[in-house]
Amino acid sequence: MKVDQKGHTITIKDTQGDFTSFLMKVTHQYKTFENHNITIDLLHHKDLTVDEVKLFLPLSKEHKKAKKSFIVVVSDLDFNAVPDKLTVVPSLLEANDIIEMEEIERDLGF
């Protein structure tokens, strides 16, 4: 697992290639990241299903309650099948754009 912090955003990238152990590591170390916006980089996983990506939903809900962004980046997925409560995008650039927009919305009080 590689953790990269830029400003108010932390990008967590799976370096092992084992989705289940990555999810467990992120869940167990969540308290370390809870005060930042989080981007979960799953671009190296080419065969993820929507159900596997949905496993991040509890973390996402908890993080958004704290008024922080939680974005999952997956390149090859049926984005229409993902629940609205989970933000999933196809690129890191789009993830950063969404975080910036959500930061502006929070600053404006939306």
Sequence and secondary structure as in RCSB ss.txt:
>XXXX:A:sequence
MKVDQKGHTITIKDTQGDFTSFLMKVTHQYKTFENHNITIDLLHHKDLTVDEVKLFLPLSKEHKKAKKSFIVVVS
DLDFNAVPDKLTVVPSLLEANDIIEMEEIERDLGF
>XXXX:A:secstr
 EEEEETTEEEEE  S  HHHHHHHHHHTHHHHTTSEEEEE TT SS  HHHHGGGHHHHHHHHHTT  EEEE S
SS GGGS TTSEEES HHHHHHHHHHHHHHHHHT 
